[in-house]
Amino acid sequence: MDRRRFMIKSAQVIGGSLLLPWAPALATSGGSDSTSVTRNVPDLVLAKGEAKAATHAALDAVGGLGRFVRPKHVVVVKPNASFECPPDWGATTHPDVLSAVLESCFEAGARRVLVVDHTMLGPKSCFERTGIAEAVSAFADAKLVSLDDEKMYRAVRVPAGRALHAARVPAVLQKADVFINLPTAKSHQATGVSFGLKNLMGLVWDRHRFHTALDLHTAIADLATVLRPQITILDAIRILKTGGPRGPGDVEPFGGIVVGIDPVAVDAYAVGLSTWNGRTYRPSQIAYIRHAEAHGLGTSKLETLRIEEVS
């Protein structure tokens, strides 16, 4: 697909007619999280195995995407496709993990799934090199949307923000019944690690400001108060232990998928999966996790949670 056709398709998706309340309500205004389903499921799941099988196993263990996705729903999925990196580098979400998530969305009855990212480099080359474009193209009702046009964004207030008080975020999120965060597990030169909360920075237009004008860790946590996925599915199939966020670096073939509803808990658990640039961390040592917990977005106290490992 050439760049002109790619942007036309993106604009057509953005021009759709579904409108919902803004993101702070997204976590509760989308798919229903049935009490009868959630009563007996774990808080966090780690599934090990081949990418697609592990993704399906992890989702099944938390009650399936049918907890949120209902027939005719529009779903937004945010992978990490920031760089022109092949899947085996571990710097971007593995396309097989994305494929499994798309399968699960459509099995639950989704009408349309929009796969979106604001890539760091050219969107066409990033989506192609990462395998994301090919994964999406296999599904007739899935659309790949590049967020590299400022016209696709709208300004929103961040009422609880301590460093970030306003941001421009994609209008396409207002069209979503369900929002799924699909990050990868990797080291990061500025934040130590990059998991789900950090992945939300791919949904802001002016992210340079996060690095230059704001305290980065505080701003990441502030952003998470308005961008509220119903579920985080962390790709740890290949963990980029060094050289993140772009790589290449030391890649561990971990073969894992971590799934949880609590975005703080997912990131806190992921901290312990590996070493990061040669260091081990506790969740409290990652400032944006600590700040997100202080915002009341979840817990890093893993000992209080029911955590299950499946294969």
ABEGO torsion letter per residue (X at the ends): XBAAAAAAAAAAAAABABBBBBAAAAAAABBBBBAAAAAABBABBBBBEBAAAAAAAAAAAAGEAAAABBBGBBBBBBBBAABBBBAAAGABBBAAAAAAAAAAAAAAGBABBBBBBBBABBAAAAAAAAGAAAAAAABAABBBBBAABAAABBBBBBAABAABABBBBBAAAAABABBBBBBBBBBBAAAGBBBAAAAAAAABABAAAAAAABBAAAAAAAAAAABBBABBBBBAABBBABGOAAOBBBBBBAGBBBBBABAAAAAAAAAAABBBGGBBBBAAABAAAAAAAAAGAEBABAAABBBBBBX
